[in-house]
Amino acid sequence: MNPRLLAIKDFTYTLPQEKIAKYPLAERDASKLLIYRDGKISESIYRDIASYIPEGSLLLFNNTRVTEARILFKKETGGVIEIFALEPADEYADITAAMLQKQKVLWKCMIGGASKWKHRQLLEKKVVTGNGHVIIQAAIKQKFTDSFLIEFSWQPQDLSFAEILHLAGIIPLPPYIKREAEAGDAERYQTIYAQHDGSVAAPTAGLHFTENIFQSFLKKNIHHEFVTLHVGAGTFKPVKSETIQEHDMHPEFIDVSAETIDRLLQQDKNIFAVGTTSLRTLESIYLMGIKAKLNPVISPGELELKQWEAYDVLPQHRATISVQDALHALLEWMKGNNMNRLITKTRLLIAPGYSCKTITGLISNFHQPQSTLLLLVAAIAGNNWKKIYEYALQKDFRFLSYGDGCLIFI
Protein backbone atom coordinates (compact mmCIF):
# COMPACT_ATOMS: atom_id res chain seq x y z
CA MET A 1 0.00 0.00 0.00
CA ASN A 2 1.29 3.44 -0.97
CA PRO A 3 0.79 5.88 1.92
CA ARG A 4 0.14 8.89 -0.31
CA LEU A 5 -3.60 8.62 0.19
CA LEU A 6 -3.50 8.06 3.95
CA ALA A 7 -5.73 10.60 5.71
CA ILE A 8 -3.82 12.37 8.45
CA LYS A 9 -7.03 12.63 10.51
CA ASP A 10 -6.68 8.88 11.12
CA PHE A 11 -3.43 9.50 12.97
CA THR A 12 -4.55 11.84 15.68
CA TYR A 13 -5.42 11.55 19.35
CA THR A 14 -6.30 13.96 22.13
CA LEU A 15 -3.16 15.11 23.93
CA PRO A 16 -3.97 17.30 26.95
CA GLN A 17 -1.39 20.02 27.65
CA GLU A 18 -0.78 18.60 31.14
CA LYS A 19 0.44 15.32 29.61
CA ILE A 20 3.32 17.10 27.84
CA ALA A 21 6.48 16.98 29.94
CA LYS A 22 7.84 20.52 30.40
CA TYR A 23 10.93 19.34 32.27
CA PRO A 24 12.96 16.12 32.34
CA LEU A 25 12.97 13.91 35.41
CA ALA A 26 15.83 14.38 37.88
CA GLU A 27 17.33 11.07 36.74
CA ARG A 28 17.40 10.23 33.02
CA ASP A 29 16.88 6.49 33.45
CA ALA A 30 13.97 6.85 35.89
CA SER A 31 11.55 7.55 33.04
CA LYS A 32 8.77 5.04 32.55
CA LEU A 33 9.06 2.47 29.77
CA LEU A 34 6.08 0.88 28.05
CA ILE A 35 6.85 -2.51 26.49
CA TYR A 36 4.66 -3.69 23.62
CA ARG A 37 5.21 -7.25 22.43
CA ASP A 38 2.92 -9.80 20.78
CA GLY A 39 -0.09 -7.58 21.35
CA LYS A 40 0.52 -7.25 25.08
CA ILE A 41 1.54 -4.18 27.08
CA SER A 42 3.64 -4.12 30.25
CA GLU A 43 5.42 -1.39 32.21
CA SER A 44 8.96 -0.88 33.47
CA ILE A 45 11.54 1.92 33.68
CA TYR A 46 14.48 2.67 31.42
CA ARG A 47 16.94 1.65 34.12
CA ASP A 48 15.82 -1.95 33.58
CA ILE A 49 15.61 -1.91 29.79
CA ALA A 50 18.37 -4.51 29.43
CA SER A 51 15.98 -7.06 30.93
CA TYR A 52 13.80 -6.80 27.82
CA ILE A 53 16.50 -6.79 25.13
CA PRO A 54 17.65 -10.28 24.00
CA GLU A 55 21.23 -11.23 24.76
CA GLY A 56 23.58 -10.57 21.86
CA SER A 57 21.41 -7.79 20.41
CA LEU A 58 22.73 -4.68 18.68
CA LEU A 59 21.33 -1.23 19.48
CA LEU A 60 21.75 1.64 17.06
CA PHE A 61 22.03 5.17 18.51
CA ASN A 62 22.07 8.59 16.84
CA ASN A 63 25.02 10.61 18.15
CA THR A 64 24.08 13.97 16.66
CA ARG A 65 24.43 16.98 18.93
CA VAL A 66 21.85 19.75 19.26
CA THR A 67 23.38 23.08 18.34
CA GLU A 68 22.60 26.34 20.11
CA ALA A 69 20.70 27.36 16.99
CA ARG A 70 18.75 30.36 18.35
CA ILE A 71 20.63 33.66 18.27
CA LEU A 72 19.02 36.84 19.61
CA PHE A 73 20.08 40.16 18.10
CA LYS A 74 19.07 43.39 19.81
CA LYS A 75 18.51 46.38 17.56
CA GLU A 76 19.58 49.91 18.52
CA THR A 77 15.90 50.74 19.02
CA GLY A 78 15.63 47.97 21.61
CA GLY A 79 13.67 45.50 19.50
CA VAL A 80 14.82 41.88 19.42
CA ILE A 81 15.18 39.77 16.27
CA GLU A 82 15.59 36.03 16.70
CA ILE A 83 17.49 34.05 14.08
CA PHE A 84 16.95 30.29 14.12
CA ALA A 85 19.76 28.58 12.19
CA LEU A 86 18.16 25.65 10.35
CA GLU A 87 20.73 24.19 7.97
CA PRO A 88 23.76 25.25 5.91
CA ALA A 89 23.48 26.66 2.42
CA ASP A 90 23.55 24.17 -0.42
CA GLU A 91 27.11 25.05 -1.38
CA TYR A 92 28.60 23.11 1.58
CA ALA A 93 29.27 19.41 1.24
CA ASP A 94 27.74 18.59 4.63
CA ILE A 95 26.89 20.11 8.01
CA THR A 96 30.31 19.37 9.49
CA ALA A 97 32.07 21.28 6.70
CA ALA A 98 29.73 24.24 7.24
CA MET A 99 30.17 24.15 11.02
CA LEU A 100 33.95 24.35 10.60
CA GLN A 101 33.81 27.49 8.44
CA LYS A 102 35.78 30.43 9.80
CA GLN A 103 35.25 34.19 9.36
CA LYS A 104 31.84 33.80 7.66
CA VAL A 105 29.22 31.27 6.62
CA LEU A 106 25.88 31.11 4.78
CA TRP A 107 22.98 29.48 6.62
CA LYS A 108 19.28 28.93 5.95
CA CYS A 109 17.33 30.41 8.85
CA MET A 110 13.91 31.27 10.17
CA ILE A 111 13.55 34.79 11.55
CA GLY A 112 11.36 35.93 14.39
CA GLY A 113 10.48 39.58 13.85
CA ALA A 114 11.56 39.60 10.21
CA SER A 115 9.29 42.57 9.47
CA LYS A 116 11.42 44.67 11.85
CA TRP A 117 14.60 43.84 9.96
CA LYS A 118 15.06 46.57 7.36
CA HIS A 119 16.45 45.76 3.92
CA ARG A 120 20.28 45.74 3.91
CA GLN A 121 20.38 46.39 7.66
CA LEU A 122 23.33 44.69 9.34
CA LEU A 123 22.58 43.18 12.75
CA GLU A 124 25.38 43.00 15.28
CA LYS A 125 25.85 41.13 18.56
CA LYS A 126 28.69 41.40 21.07
CA VAL A 127 29.45 38.43 23.30
CA VAL A 128 31.85 38.78 26.22
CA THR A 129 34.13 35.77 26.71
CA GLY A 130 36.93 34.84 29.06
CA ASN A 131 39.43 35.94 26.42
CA GLY A 132 37.81 39.24 25.52
CA HIS A 133 34.77 39.51 23.29
CA VAL A 134 33.33 38.25 20.00
CA ILE A 135 31.49 40.42 17.48
CA ILE A 136 28.89 38.63 15.31
CA GLN A 137 27.12 40.21 12.34
CA ALA A 138 24.16 38.95 10.32
CA ALA A 139 22.91 40.04 6.89
CA ILE A 140 20.01 38.81 4.77
CA LYS A 141 21.23 37.51 1.39
CA GLN A 142 18.08 35.91 0.00
CA LYS A 143 14.44 35.27 0.91
CA PHE A 144 12.89 31.84 0.34
CA THR A 145 9.26 30.74 0.68
CA ASP A 146 9.53 29.83 4.35
CA SER A 147 13.05 30.89 5.34
CA PHE A 148 15.95 33.25 4.65
CA LEU A 149 19.56 32.84 3.58
CA ILE A 150 21.68 34.63 6.18
CA GLU A 151 25.37 35.45 6.01
CA PHE A 152 26.99 35.34 9.44
CA SER A 153 30.41 36.92 9.88
CA TRP A 154 32.46 37.36 13.03
CA GLN A 155 35.60 38.52 14.74
CA PRO A 156 37.98 36.96 15.78
CA GLN A 157 38.09 35.18 12.44
CA ASP A 158 39.88 32.09 13.73
CA LEU A 159 36.71 30.81 15.47
CA SER A 160 34.56 28.22 13.70
CA PHE A 161 30.81 28.69 13.25
CA ALA A 162 30.24 25.83 15.70
CA GLU A 163 32.19 27.80 18.32
CA ILE A 164 30.18 30.93 17.50
CA LEU A 165 26.93 29.06 18.14
CA HIS A 166 28.26 27.68 21.42
CA LEU A 167 29.21 31.20 22.55
CA ALA A 168 26.20 33.16 21.34
CA GLY A 169 23.35 30.75 20.78
CA ILE A 170 20.56 29.22 22.85
CA ILE A 171 19.36 25.59 22.80
CA PRO A 172 16.14 25.50 20.73
CA LEU A 173 13.55 23.68 22.82
CA PRO A 174 10.61 22.26 20.85
CA PRO A 175 7.71 24.71 20.37
CA TYR A 176 5.33 22.51 22.37
CA ILE A 177 7.41 23.01 25.53
CA LYS A 178 5.80 26.23 26.65
CA ARG A 179 8.74 27.86 28.42
CA GLU A 180 12.07 29.48 27.67
CA ALA A 181 15.21 27.38 27.63
CA GLU A 182 17.01 27.29 30.98
CA ALA A 183 20.60 26.53 31.98
CA GLY A 184 19.80 22.88 32.70
CA ASP A 185 18.50 22.31 29.18
CA ALA A 186 22.02 22.69 27.77
CA GLU A 187 22.83 19.33 29.38
CA ARG A 188 19.48 17.56 29.56
CA TYR A 189 18.38 18.27 25.98
CA GLN A 190 21.48 16.38 24.81
CA THR A 191 22.15 12.65 24.92
CA ILE A 192 25.17 11.68 27.02
CA TYR A 193 26.86 10.41 23.83
CA ALA A 194 26.11 13.45 21.62
CA GLN A 195 29.15 14.16 19.48
CA HIS A 196 28.54 15.81 16.11
CA ASP A 197 27.07 19.34 15.92
CA GLY A 198 24.20 19.76 13.49
CA SER A 199 20.71 19.15 14.91
CA VAL A 200 18.04 21.66 15.88
CA ALA A 201 16.20 18.99 17.88
CA ALA A 202 17.38 16.14 20.07
CA PRO A 203 16.99 12.46 19.14
CA THR A 204 14.78 12.23 22.20
CA ALA A 205 14.62 8.44 22.64
CA GLY A 206 18.29 8.61 23.56
CA LEU A 207 17.81 11.16 26.35
CA HIS A 208 16.94 8.36 28.80
CA PHE A 209 20.19 6.43 28.43
CA THR A 210 22.89 6.61 31.11
CA GLU A 211 26.29 5.05 31.77
CA ASN A 212 24.56 2.65 34.17
CA ILE A 213 22.33 1.41 31.33
CA PHE A 214 25.32 0.92 29.05
CA GLN A 215 27.01 -1.06 31.82
CA SER A 216 23.92 -3.26 32.14
CA PHE A 217 24.15 -3.90 28.38
CA LEU A 218 27.74 -5.07 28.74
CA LYS A 219 26.74 -7.60 31.42
CA LYS A 220 24.17 -9.07 29.01
CA ASN A 221 26.42 -9.02 25.91
CA ILE A 222 24.26 -6.34 24.29
CA HIS A 223 26.25 -4.22 21.84
CA HIS A 224 25.76 -0.78 20.34
CA GLU A 225 26.82 1.27 17.35
CA PHE A 226 26.40 4.94 16.44
CA VAL A 227 25.10 6.63 13.31
CA THR A 228 24.47 10.33 12.75
CA LEU A 229 21.31 11.93 11.42
CA HIS A 230 21.18 15.68 11.92
CA VAL A 231 17.60 16.45 12.89
CA GLY A 232 16.06 19.37 11.01
CA ALA A 233 13.22 21.70 11.97
CA GLY A 234 10.97 19.61 9.75
CA THR A 235 10.67 17.15 12.63
CA PHE A 236 8.28 19.67 14.27
CA LYS A 237 6.39 20.31 11.05
CA PRO A 238 2.86 18.90 11.38
CA VAL A 239 1.17 17.31 8.40
CA LYS A 240 -1.29 20.05 7.48
CA SER A 241 -2.63 18.51 4.27
CA GLU A 242 -5.59 16.11 4.31
CA THR A 243 -3.49 13.33 2.83
CA ILE A 244 0.20 12.53 3.17
CA GLN A 245 1.02 13.08 -0.49
CA GLU A 246 1.10 16.89 -0.12
CA HIS A 247 3.50 16.78 2.82
CA ASP A 248 7.10 17.65 2.01
CA MET A 249 9.85 15.84 3.95
CA HIS A 250 12.88 18.08 4.32
CA PRO A 251 16.22 16.44 3.46
CA GLU A 252 18.42 15.58 6.43
CA PHE A 253 22.12 14.71 6.46
CA ILE A 254 23.18 11.24 7.56
CA ASP A 255 26.71 10.11 8.32
CA VAL A 256 27.51 6.41 8.74
CA SER A 257 30.96 4.80 8.86
CA ALA A 258 31.94 1.77 6.81
CA GLU A 259 32.79 0.03 10.10
CA THR A 260 29.24 0.53 11.39
CA ILE A 261 27.72 -0.75 8.15
CA ASP A 262 29.99 -3.80 8.34
CA ARG A 263 28.90 -4.38 11.95
CA LEU A 264 25.26 -4.23 10.87
CA LEU A 265 26.06 -6.63 8.06
CA GLN A 266 27.41 -9.18 10.54
CA GLN A 267 24.37 -8.82 12.85
CA ASP A 268 21.72 -10.99 11.22
CA LYS A 269 19.07 -10.61 13.94
CA ASN A 270 17.98 -8.60 16.97
CA ILE A 271 18.77 -5.05 15.88
CA PHE A 272 16.98 -2.32 17.82
CA ALA A 273 16.77 1.29 16.67
CA VAL A 274 16.97 3.85 19.47
CA GLY A 275 14.68 6.54 18.13
CA THR A 276 12.93 7.33 14.88
CA THR A 277 16.05 9.04 13.50
CA SER A 278 18.16 5.91 13.98
CA LEU A 279 15.49 3.83 12.24
CA ARG A 280 15.22 6.25 9.31
CA THR A 281 19.01 6.15 8.96
CA LEU A 282 19.08 2.36 9.07
CA GLU A 283 16.31 1.91 6.53
CA SER A 284 17.84 4.62 4.34
CA ILE A 285 21.20 2.88 4.08
CA TYR A 286 19.39 -0.38 3.28
CA LEU A 287 17.51 1.33 0.45
CA MET A 288 20.69 3.04 -0.75
CA GLY A 289 22.34 -0.37 -0.73
CA ILE A 290 19.61 -1.65 -3.04
CA LYS A 291 20.31 1.27 -5.37
CA ALA A 292 24.04 0.50 -5.27
CA LYS A 293 23.39 -3.18 -6.05
CA LEU A 294 21.16 -2.29 -9.00
CA ASN A 295 23.69 0.25 -10.28
CA PRO A 296 27.25 -0.28 -8.95
CA VAL A 297 28.43 2.93 -10.64
CA ILE A 298 25.65 5.11 -9.27
CA SER A 299 26.75 8.67 -8.50
CA PRO A 300 26.68 10.07 -4.94
CA GLY A 301 23.92 12.47 -5.95
CA GLU A 302 21.77 9.67 -7.33
CA LEU A 303 22.32 7.66 -4.15
CA GLU A 304 20.50 10.29 -2.07
CA LEU A 305 17.08 9.02 -1.04
CA LYS A 306 14.02 10.89 -2.24
CA GLN A 307 10.74 11.01 -0.33
CA TRP A 308 8.75 8.51 -2.38
CA GLU A 309 11.45 6.24 -3.81
CA ALA A 310 10.76 3.55 -1.24
CA TYR A 311 7.20 3.29 -2.55
CA ASP A 312 7.53 4.07 -6.27
CA VAL A 313 10.85 2.64 -7.41
CA LEU A 314 12.19 0.14 -4.91
CA PRO A 315 9.30 -2.04 -3.58
CA GLN A 316 9.84 -4.92 -6.00
CA HIS A 317 13.56 -4.93 -5.21
CA ARG A 318 12.95 -4.85 -1.45
CA ALA A 319 11.12 -8.14 -1.90
CA THR A 320 14.11 -9.82 -3.53
CA ILE A 321 17.23 -8.07 -2.16
CA SER A 322 18.03 -8.87 1.45
CA VAL A 323 19.39 -6.39 3.97
CA GLN A 324 22.71 -8.26 3.99
CA ASP A 325 23.02 -8.18 0.19
CA ALA A 326 22.14 -4.48 0.10
CA LEU A 327 24.60 -3.49 2.82
CA HIS A 328 27.33 -5.55 1.15
CA ALA A 329 26.67 -3.74 -2.13
CA LEU A 330 26.78 -0.39 -0.34
CA LEU A 331 30.13 -1.22 1.23
CA GLU A 332 31.51 -2.25 -2.16
CA TRP A 333 30.27 1.02 -3.66
CA MET A 334 31.92 2.99 -0.86
CA LYS A 335 35.15 1.07 -1.35
CA GLY A 336 35.05 1.77 -5.08
CA ASN A 337 34.63 5.48 -4.34
CA ASN A 338 37.38 5.54 -1.66
CA MET A 339 34.90 6.40 1.08
CA ASN A 340 35.17 5.25 4.67
CA ARG A 341 32.13 7.29 5.66
CA LEU A 342 28.81 7.60 3.87
CA ILE A 343 27.73 11.25 4.11
CA THR A 344 24.56 11.88 2.17
CA LYS A 345 20.94 13.03 2.48
CA THR A 346 17.69 11.22 3.08
CA ARG A 347 14.07 12.27 2.76
CA LEU A 348 12.66 8.86 3.63
CA LEU A 349 9.08 8.97 4.90
CA ILE A 350 8.16 5.85 6.87
CA ALA A 351 4.40 5.48 7.14
CA PRO A 352 1.84 2.65 7.16
CA GLY A 353 2.38 0.72 3.96
CA TYR A 354 6.12 0.60 4.55
CA SER A 355 7.53 -2.60 6.02
CA CYS A 356 10.76 -2.14 7.98
CA LYS A 357 13.30 -4.83 7.11
CA THR A 358 16.20 -3.90 9.35
CA ILE A 359 15.00 -4.04 12.97
CA THR A 360 13.53 -6.29 15.64
CA GLY A 361 12.18 -3.37 17.62
CA LEU A 362 12.03 0.38 18.12
CA ILE A 363 12.72 2.40 21.28
CA SER A 364 10.88 5.70 21.07
CA ASN A 365 9.25 8.54 22.95
CA PHE A 366 5.54 9.33 22.51
CA HIS A 367 5.00 11.69 19.59
CA GLN A 368 2.65 14.47 18.57
CA PRO A 369 -0.69 13.79 16.89
CA GLN A 370 -0.68 14.12 13.10
CA SER A 371 3.13 14.06 12.87
CA THR A 372 5.42 12.09 10.58
CA LEU A 373 6.94 10.58 13.74
CA LEU A 374 3.57 9.11 14.71
CA LEU A 375 3.18 7.81 11.15
CA LEU A 376 6.47 5.96 11.61
CA VAL A 377 5.25 4.40 14.88
CA ALA A 378 2.05 3.34 13.11
CA ALA A 379 4.12 1.68 10.39
CA ILE A 380 5.86 -0.36 13.11
CA ALA A 381 2.90 -1.17 15.37
CA GLY A 382 0.07 -1.15 12.84
CA ASN A 383 -3.29 0.05 14.09
CA ASN A 384 -2.20 -1.04 17.58
CA TRP A 385 -0.45 2.32 17.91
CA LYS A 386 -3.80 3.56 19.20
CA LYS A 387 -3.83 0.89 21.90
CA ILE A 388 -0.29 1.84 22.95
CA TYR A 389 -1.01 5.56 23.12
CA GLU A 390 -4.37 5.15 24.86
CA TYR A 391 -2.68 3.01 27.51
CA ALA A 392 0.07 5.59 27.98
CA LEU A 393 -2.47 8.39 28.38
CA GLN A 394 -4.57 6.44 30.87
CA LYS A 395 -1.53 5.38 32.92
CA ASP A 396 -0.09 8.89 33.21
CA PHE A 397 2.93 8.46 30.99
CA ARG A 398 4.66 11.74 30.17
CA PHE A 399 4.60 12.70 26.47
CA LEU A 400 6.93 14.23 23.87
CA SER A 401 10.60 15.24 24.12
CA TYR A 402 11.13 15.23 27.89
CA GLY A 403 8.58 12.49 28.46
CA ASP A 404 8.60 8.72 28.92
CA GLY A 405 9.03 6.15 26.17
CA CYS A 406 8.23 2.75 24.78
CA LEU A 407 9.90 -0.37 23.42
CA ILE A 408 7.90 -1.77 20.52
CA PHE A 409 8.74 -5.19 19.13
CA ILE A 410 7.86 -5.84 15.50
N, C-alpha and C positions, 0 to 999 in steps of 0.2 A: 504494500500500500504506500502510495506517495503522499507525504503529509501536507502537500500544498493546500489541499481543500479542508484540512482540519479547522474546525471552528474554535477560536480561542476561548469563547464563552464556556466551552466544555472543560476548560482547564483553569477554573477559578474556584475559590472557596472564601468563606468569610474569615478574615484575619483581624480580630480586634486589636486596637493600638496597644492595649496593655499586654498582649502576648509577644510583642516585639521587644527583644532584649536591648535596652539602652546602654547597658554596661556589661562587660564580661564578669564572670564569677571570679572570686579571689584566687582560686586555683584553676588552671587551665583544664586539668584532667578530671575535675569534679563534675563537669557537665554531664547531663543525662544522655544515655545512648539507647535508642530504640533499635531492636534487632528484628528484622523481618526475614523469615526463612520458611519456605514451603507453606506459605499462606498463614503462618502463625506469627504473632507479635509477642515479644518479651522485652523486659527493661533491664538496663544495667547502667554503668557509668563508664566513661572513657578510660579511666584508670585500669579497668579490667578487660579492655578490648581484646587483649591477647588470648583470653579464654575462648573467644568465639572465632578466631582466625585459625585455620588448619595449620598444623606443623609443616614447615617447609615452604610456606607461602611466600609470595613476593608482593610487597606493597610499593606502589608508585606514587611519589610525592612531587608537588610542584614547588620548586625553590625560588620562585620569583620574589622580589622584594617590592613592597609598596613605596613609591616615591612620595616625597613631600610636594605634591603636584599643585597645591593651591598657593598662589603668591598674591599678597595684598599690596597694592600700590596706592599711596595716599596723594591725591592731587593738592596743588597749592591752595585751592579753595576749601580744602578739608574733606571733599568727597572721596570715597574709597572705590576703587575698581579692582575686582577680583579676576585674576587670570588662572584658569584651570588648564594645566598642560596635559593634553590628551595623548599625543603620539608625535614622533618626529616627522618632519617633512619627507616626502617620497624620495628625495635625493640621497638619503642615507641608507646604507646597506642593511642595517638592523638597529635596534634600540641601543645596544651596547655601543656601537660606533657613534651614535648621536650623543649618548650620555658622556662620552669621552671628549667631545669637542671642547676646544678652549677658545677664549676670546669672544666667540659669538656662535649662535646656533639658530636654526629655523624650526619652529614647533607648531603643530596644529593645536589650537586652544579654543575653549569656550570662555566667554567673557561675561562676567556679571557687572552690569552697569555700562554696557557698551555704548549706549546712547550718550553717555557723559564724556566719552573719549572722543575728542575732536580730531578731525582728519589731520594727519601728519603730526599730531601731538606726541611728543616723546615722554613716556612715563619714566620716573626714576625712583629708585629705592636705595637707601643706605642702611647697611647692616653692620653693626659693631661686632667685631670678633676679638679674640684674645690677642691677635697679632696686628690689630689696627681696625680697618673697616673695609667693606666691600661695597662698590657702587654697581647697581644693576639697572640697566635701561631696557625698555620694551617699546617696540614700534610695530604698528600694523602694516603688513606687506600685502595681504590679500584677504578678501572676504569670500567665504564659501557659503553654501546653503545653510548649514547649521553650525559653522565654526569659523575661526579666523586663522590665518597664517601669521604668526608673530615672530619677529626677530628679537632675540634676547642678546644683549652684549653686556660685558662686565669688565671691571678692573678690580684686582689684578688679573691680568690675562692668562696667568699660568694655572688658574683654577679650571677644573672641568665643569661641565654643566651639571653633572651629578652632585658635585660639591656645592655648587650654587644652590641647588634645590635643598640640600641638607641644611645649608646655612639660612636660607630665606623662606623656605616653603613650610607649609602646614600639611599634615596627614589628611587626606580627603575622606572623611567618614561617609558612608553611604547616605543618600538623601532621606531614607526612611528612619535613620537615627536622629531624632528631633532634638539635637543639642550640638553645641560647638565642640570641636576636638579639644581634648585636654592633654596635659602632659603625659598621663599614663597611656594614652592611645598610641603614642610613638612606639611603645614596646608591645602592647597587647594587641594592636591591629597588625602585627607581624607574626609570622610563624617563627619558631625558635631556630629554624634552619634556613630562613630567608637569606638569599645570597646575591641575586642579580637584580639590580635596579631596573624598573620598567613598568610596573603595574600601577594603575590608579585605584585598584580594589584588591583586597586580600583574597587568596584562595582559602576561604573561611573554614573548610573542613579540616584544614591543617592546624588551625589555631588551638585545637584541643590537645595536641600532642606535646609531650614533655620528655625529658631525658629518662625519667622513670619508666615511661611507656616503652621507649626504645630499648631499655635494659630488659624489660619483660619480654620483648620480641626476641632478643638474643637467647634468653633462657629456653625459648620454645623453637629455636632454629627458624625464626621468621625473618626474612631478609627485606631490604628496601633499596630502591634506586630513586634517583632524582631526574626529573625533566623540568624544562622551563616553558611556561606559557605566560606571556605578559598580558595581564587582564586589562582590557580596555573599558572605557566608559559605557560601551554598548551592553555590558553585563547588567546595567541598571535600566536599560531601555526596554520598557514594556512593549508587548505586541499590541499595537493600537488598531491594526486592521482586523476585519472580521475573520479572515482566514490567514493562514501562515504565509501564503505565497507572496503577500505584499510586504512582508517583514524583511528588512535588510540586515544581514549579519555582518558586522564590521570585521575586517581582517585583523587577526592577532598574530604576533610573532611567536613562533615556537623554536626551541633550541634543544636538541637532543644529541648526546654524544654517541659515537659508534660503539663505545663500550657498553652503554646502556641498552642500545638496540640488540647487541649481541647477547647481553644478559637476558633480555626478554625472549630472545630466540631460543635460549637454552631452557627457559621455564615453560614447560608445556601445559601446566595446569596451575590453578589457584593463584591467579593474579588479581589483586584488589587495587582499584583506583581510589586514591584519597582525594576526593573532590571532583566536581564536574570538569574543571580545567585539566586535571590529569587524565580523565577519561577521554576528553576531546582530543588531547595530544596523542594518546595511545591509539585511538581509532584513526586519527589523521595519518599517523606514520604507517599504519596498516594499509590504508587506502593509497597512500603515496607509493608504498611498496608494490601494490598491484599495478599502478601506473608504470613503475620502473620495470616490472616484469614484462608488461605488455610492450614497452618501448625502452629498451636498455640504453638508448642514446637520447632519452628525453632531456630537455633543457631544464635548468633550475626554475625558470619562470613557469614552464608548463607543469612542473611538479607541484606548484602551489595548488592548494585545494579550494575549489570554488564552492559556493553555498549548496548547490543542488547536484553536484557531480555524483554524490553517493547514491542518489535516487535515479538520475537520468542516464548516466554513462556506465557506472560500475556494478550495478546489482547482479548482472549475469556472471560477472567475473568473481564477485564475492562468494558466489555459490560454488565455484570450482577452484579458486586459489586460496589455499590455507594461510593462516596468519604466519606460520613458519616459512612457507615459500615466499610470501610477500616481504617479510622482514629480511630474508636472505637476499632477495633481489635488490632491496633498498641498500643493504650493506655493500653489495657488489657495485651498485651505481655510485655510491659514495667513494668507494675505493677507486673506481675508474675516473672520478673527478677530483681525486686527491683531497678528499674532505674527511676530517675526523670528527666534525660536528655538522649536523644538519640544522641549518638556520634558514627558516622559510616562513611562509604565512599560511594560516588556515582560516576558512570561513565555514567550517563544518557545522551544520545544524543537525543535532540529534533530537529526533521527535518520534512519537509513535509511528510505526511503519519502518523504523530503522532497527535492525537486530545487531546488537553489539557482539562482536566475535572475540574480543580480546580479554575479557575479564570474567571472574567468578562472582565478584560483588563490587558494590560501590559504597564508599563511606562519604556521607554528605550532610550538610546542614539542611534545615527546612527553608524552602524558597518562597518567593513572592508569588501570589496568584498571577496568572496570565503572563508568566515570564518564560523565556527560552530555557531557563534552568529547570523550571517545573516540567516543561515539555520533555527534557532529558530524563528526569526521574520517571515520568510516565512511560517513556520508551523502555526503561529498565523494569519497572514494576507492573506495567500494564495498567488496567483500570483499578488495580488494587492500590494505586497511589492515593486514592480517596480514602481508603480504609486506613492507611498509614497516617495520613494527615489528620483525619478525624480523631484517631486515637491520640495523637500527639496534642491536639487541641483540648480534648477532654481530660487528659492526664497532666495538664499544666506544663508541657514542654515549652521551652523558650525558643522563639523563632528568629530567623534571619541571621545576620552576620555574627553577632555576639551570643547567639542562642545555642541550644542543644543540637544533637545530630542523630543520624541513623546509619545503620549498617544493613544494606539491602543485598541479599543474595539473589542471583539470577536463577 
